[in-house]
Amino acid sequence: LTYNFVGGAQGNFSGSYLLAAACCKHYAAYDLESEPESRVTFNAQVDSRNMWETYMVNFRYCVVEAQAAHVMCSYNAVNGVPSCGNPDLLNGILRDQWKWPGFVVTDYDAWAQIYETHKFCP
């Protein structure tokens, strides 16, 4: 489903040019909408196995196989590091491991929440 949706929206099957930019969201370990905890302050405590077997499978398929143009990072932190400021998620996985050439956008003001909410400064 992801492959065909992303490929159809972007025109991947036409071979000529990008028609629209499909977005895979919310990267990563995001599975709540402010219930029972605020999505802005949520810190997902995820071990490596759960991260790769539960959360990363779909993102990998969306960006590597379906070649989505962009990814939206989420408000939450993963193991204490905000998703939108996490060099391991953004560069280590997306760029280095998956060789993804796309771009990352934040969820509304998630970029501001890196410091304001999570008090994170690399």
C-alpha positions in Angstrom: 0.0 0.0 0.0 2.8 2.5 0.9 4.7 1.8 -2.2 1.8 2.4 -4.5 0.4 5.4 -2.6 3.8 7.2 -2.5 4.7 6.2 -6.0 1.4 7.2 -7.4 1.3 10.6 -5.6 4.8 11.5 -6.7 4.6 10.1 -10.2 7.4 7.7 -9.6 5.9 5.4 -12.2 5.9 8.0 -15.0 9.7 8.3 -15.0 9.6 12.0 -16.0 9.5 14.3 -12.9 8.2 14.6 -9.4 4.5 15.5 -9.4 4.1 15.9 -5.7 6.2 15.2 -2.6 4.9 12.4 -0.4 5.7 12.6 3.3 6.4 9.8 5.7 5.4 10.9 9.2 5.8 11.0 12.2 9.5 9.9 12.5 10.1 8.2 14.9 8.6 6.1 17.7 5.5 8.3 17.7 2.3 6.6 18.6 0.1 9.0 20.5 -2.0 12.1 20.1 -1.7 13.7 23.5 -3.4 10.8 25.3 -2.5 9.8 28.0 0.5 12.1 27.7 1.2 15.2 25.7 2.9 14.4 22.4 5.1 17.4 22.8 6.7 16.3 26.1 6.5 12.5 25.4 9.8 10.6 25.7 9.6 7.2 24.0 11.8 4.8 25.8 12.5 2.2 23.1 15.1 -0.5 23.0 17.0 -1.3 19.8 15.1 -4.4 18.9 11.7 -2.8 19.4 12.8 0.3 17.5 13.9 -1.7 14.4 11.1 -4.3 14.5 8.2 -2.0 15.3 8.9 1.6 14.2 11.6 1.6 11.6 10.2 -1.1 9.3 7.5 1.1 7.9 9.8 4.2 7.6 12.4 2.2 5.8 9.9 0.9 3.4 8.4 4.4 2.8 11.8 6.2 2.2 13.9 3.4 0.7 11.5 1.3 -1.3 8.8 3.9 -2.1 11.3 6.8 -2.3 9.2 9.3 -0.5 10.5 12.9 -1.0 10.4 13.9 2.6 10.0 12.8 6.2 8.3 14.7 9.0 10.1 14.3 12.3 7.8 14.1 15.4 7.4 16.2 18.5 8.5 13.5 20.9 11.9 12.5 22.1 13.3 9.0 21.6 15.4 7.8 24.6 15.9 11.4 25.8 16.8 13.0 22.4 14.1 15.0 20.5 13.3 13.3 17.2 13.8 16.6 15.2 17.2 17.1 16.7 18.4 13.5 16.8 21.6 13.1 14.7 21.4 9.3 14.9 17.9 9.3 13.4 18.2 12.1 10.9 21.8 11.5 9.7 22.8 8.1 10.9 19.8 6.2 9.7 18.2 8.3 7.0 21.4 9.5 5.3 24.2 7.1 6.2 22.4 3.7 6.4 19.6 4.3 4.0 21.3 6.7 1.6 18.1 8.7 1.4 18.4 12.0 -0.6 15.1 13.6 0.6 14.5 16.4 3.0 13.1 16.5 6.6 10.4 18.9 7.8 9.2 19.3 11.4 5.7 18.8 12.7 4.5 22.4 13.1 6.7 23.9 15.7 8.6 20.7 16.7 11.9 22.5 15.9 11.1 25.1 18.7 10.2 22.3 21.1 13.8 20.8 20.8 14.9 23.5 23.3 11.7 24.9 24.7 10.1 21.7 25.8 12.8 19.1 25.8 15.6 21.5 27.0 17.9 19.8 24.5 21.0 21.4 23.2 23.5 19.1 21.4 
